[in-house]
Amino acid sequence: MSIIKTSAPRRLARAGALVVLAACTAPGATQSPATGPADGAARGANPDSIAAALIRATLPPSPRQTQFAWELDEAGARFQGRGVARYHAPDRFRLDLFGPRGETYVAAALVGDQPRVPAALAERFKLPSPALLWAGVGVVRPPAGARLTAAEADGDAVTLRYDLGPDGTLEYRARGSRLVSVRRLKGGGVQESVDLDRAADGTPRSARYREWIALRNLNLSLEATTDVASFPEDVWSPPGTGR
């Protein structure tokens, strides 16, 4: 990839898609106890119960807003800026991505399984699937059509695997109720992954998204997350989406 010139808007929009994947809950957000789902598994719960417990435990109790700084390395070319993610799990998400001078690169939303992307960006920007998007904020939300094939527990470690059909396998790894990583596997290898780095008390400090084949890495410095009472309905309809 060459240094950006006239193609900057297209590449920065693509960077926006990557930022969504890794914008996880930052320090300051309410954390669930680390032993919840694993305790249930240790008592002999069946795979469906283990998965359901982890999904419930990672669901934020209220709408949230996360602020972060981001840096993207795409085959040697680097981009950076700041961002804000607003979300009301499990079905509403809004991303605003800004450049180093505060200019808006991306404003897009997801409502249910339907992306809302401004028409001007639609050809060069695509939101990730709902499952990957929610994994990026620490929420386990497997696709509606995915089939649970395994749910394993070893102490407080929990692993879930879902069959995605032609898209491969989605693998969640958690410690108790805290999501640690997500990987999409296909053809015997990792296609893409999200890894969360946490402090000793469990609060996330940073996150990394990696697209293995394309040599694309996104690192986030997580700054603050706040619980909010609600968001105005128009938050979920960014300008230019016609909603």
C-alpha positions in Angstrom: 0.0 0.0 0.0 1.4 3.4 -1.0 1.4 6.6 1.1 -2.1 8.1 0.9 -2.7 10.9 -1.7 -6.0 11.3 -3.6 -7.2 7.9 -2.3 -7.2 9.1 1.3 -11.0 9.2 1.8 -11.5 5.6 0.7 -8.7 4.3 2.9 -9.7 6.3 5.9 -13.3 5.0 5.5 -11.9 1.5 5.5 -10.0 2.4 8.6 -13.3 3.3 10.2 -14.6 -0.2 9.6 -11.6 -1.5 11.5 -12.0 0.9 14.4 -15.5 -0.4 15.0 -14.1 -3.8 15.5 -11.8 -2.9 18.4 -13.6 -0.1 20.2 -14.3 -2.0 23.3 -15.5 -0.9 26.8 -12.9 1.4 28.3 -11.8 1.9 32.0 -14.6 3.4 34.0 -17.4 1.2 32.7 -19.2 -1.1 35.1 -17.7 -4.6 35.0 -19.5 -7.9 35.6 -18.1 -10.3 38.1 -15.3 -12.4 36.6 -16.6 -15.7 37.8 -20.2 -15.8 36.5 -20.4 -18.0 33.4 -17.5 -20.2 34.4 -19.2 -21.0 37.8 -22.3 -22.1 35.9 -20.2 -24.3 33.6 -18.4 -25.9 36.5 -21.7 -27.0 37.9 -22.3 -29.1 34.8 -24.4 -26.8 32.7 -25.0 -27.9 29.1 -23.4 -26.1 26.2 -26.4 -24.0 25.4 -26.6 -22.9 29.1 -22.9 -22.0 29.1 -23.3 -19.9 26.0 -26.5 -18.2 27.2 -24.8 -17.3 30.5 -21.8 -15.7 28.8 -24.1 -13.8 26.4 -26.1 -12.4 29.4 -23.0 -11.6 31.4 -21.4 -9.5 28.6 -24.5 -7.5 27.9 -24.1 -3.9 29.2 -26.8 -3.0 31.7 -27.4 0.5 30.1 -26.5 2.5 27.0 -22.9 3.5 26.8 -20.5 5.9 25.2 -16.8 5.1 24.7 -14.0 7.5 23.7 -10.7 6.2 22.2 -7.6 7.2 20.2 -6.8 4.9 17.3 -3.8 4.1 15.1 -3.9 2.0 12.0 -0.9 0.3 10.4 -1.8 -1.1 7.0 1.2 -2.7 5.3 3.4 0.1 6.5 1.1 3.1 5.9 -0.1 4.6 9.2 -3.2 6.6 10.1 -4.4 8.0 13.4 -7.1 10.0 15.0 -9.9 9.8 17.7 -13.3 8.2 17.9 -16.5 7.9 19.8 -18.7 4.8 19.9 -22.3 5.0 21.2 -24.2 1.8 21.7 -27.4 0.4 23.3 -27.0 -3.4 23.3 -27.9 -5.6 21.7 -29.2 -3.9 18.6 -28.0 -0.2 18.3 -24.6 1.1 17.6 -23.2 4.4 16.3 -19.6 5.2 15.3 -18.1 8.6 14.7 -14.5 8.6 13.6 -12.3 11.7 13.4 -8.9 12.6 12.0 -6.0 14.3 13.8 -7.5 17.8 13.2 -11.0 16.8 14.3 -12.4 16.3 10.8 -15.1 13.7 10.4 -14.0 10.6 8.5 -17.0 8.3 9.3 -20.5 8.6 10.9 -22.4 5.3 10.6 -24.8 3.2 12.6 -26.2 -0.3 13.0 -29.8 -0.9 13.9 -30.6 -4.6 14.4 -28.8 -6.2 11.6 -29.2 -3.3 9.2 -26.3 -0.9 8.6 -27.0 2.8 8.1 -24.2 4.4 6.1 -24.4 7.8 4.4 -24.9 7.4 0.6 -21.7 9.3 0.0 -19.8 6.6 1.9 -21.7 3.5 0.9 -19.4 2.4 -2.0 -16.2 2.6 0.0 -17.3 1.8 3.6 -19.0 -1.2 5.1 -19.8 -1.9 8.7 -18.6 -5.3 10.0 -21.2 -8.0 10.7 -23.2 -7.4 13.9 -21.4 -10.3 15.6 -17.9 -8.8 15.0 -19.1 -5.3 15.8 -20.5 -6.3 19.2 -17.5 -8.4 20.0 -15.5 -5.3 19.6 -17.3 -3.7 22.5 -17.0 -6.8 24.6 -20.4 -8.2 23.9 -21.0 -11.8 22.8 -23.7 -11.6 20.1 -23.4 -14.5 17.7 -25.2 -14.2 14.3 -28.8 -15.4 14.3 -28.0 -18.2 11.8 -24.8 -19.4 13.6 -24.8 -22.9 15.1 -23.2 -23.4 18.5 -20.8 -26.4 18.1 -18.8 -26.2 21.4 -18.9 -24.6 24.8 -16.0 -25.4 27.0 -15.1 -24.4 30.5 -11.8 -24.8 32.3 -11.8 -23.1 35.7 -12.9 -19.5 34.9 -11.9 -19.8 31.2 -14.8 -20.2 28.8 -14.6 -20.9 25.0 -17.5 -20.8 22.6 -17.4 -21.9 19.0 -20.0 -21.2 16.3 -20.3 -22.6 12.8 -20.7 -19.7 10.3 -21.1 -21.9 7.3 -19.0 -20.6 4.3 -17.5 -17.9 6.5 -15.8 -20.4 8.8 -15.9 -20.6 12.6 -16.3 -17.8 15.2 -14.4 -18.5 18.4 -15.0 -16.5 21.6 -12.6 -16.7 24.6 -13.5 -15.3 28.0 -12.4 -15.2 31.5 -15.5 -15.5 33.6 -17.8 -12.8 32.2 -15.0 -10.8 30.5 -14.4 -11.3 26.8 -10.7 -11.7 26.1 -10.5 -12.4 22.4 -12.5 -13.3 19.3 -11.2 -15.1 16.2 -12.7 -15.9 12.9 -11.2 -19.1 11.6 -11.4 -20.5 8.1 -9.3 -23.0 6.1 -7.2 -24.0 9.1 -6.0 -20.4 9.9 -7.1 -17.2 11.6 -8.6 -14.7 9.2 -9.2 -11.9 11.7 -9.0 -11.4 15.4 -9.7 -8.9 18.2 -7.6 -9.1 21.5 -8.4 -7.0 24.6 -5.7 -6.1 27.1 -7.0 -5.7 30.6 -5.6 -4.3 33.8 -5.3 -6.4 37.0 -8.9 -5.4 38.0 -10.3 -6.5 34.6 -10.8 -3.0 33.1 -9.7 -2.8 29.4 -6.7 -0.7 28.7 -6.2 -1.3 25.0 -7.5 -3.3 22.1 -6.0 -4.7 18.9 -7.7 -5.8 15.7 -5.7 -7.8 13.2 -6.6 -8.8 9.7 -4.0 -11.5 9.2 -3.9 -12.0 5.4 -3.9 -8.2 4.6 -1.3 -7.4 7.3 -3.6 -4.8 8.8 -3.3 -3.9 12.5 -5.4 -1.5 14.5 -4.4 -0.4 18.0 -6.7 1.5 20.3 -5.9 3.5 23.4 -9.1 3.3 25.5 -9.8 6.5 27.4 -13.3 6.6 29.0 -16.6 4.9 29.0 -19.7 6.3 30.6 -23.1 4.8 31.2 -25.9 7.1 30.0 -29.7 7.1 30.6 -30.5 7.0 26.9 -29.6 8.4 23.5 -31.9 10.5 21.3 -33.5 8.4 18.5 -31.8 10.5 15.8 -28.4 9.3 17.0 -29.1 6.0 15.1 -29.7 7.9 11.8 -26.4 9.6 10.8 -26.7 12.6 8.4 -27.0 11.4 4.8 -28.6 8.0 5.5 -32.1 9.2 4.6 -33.6 8.0 7.8 
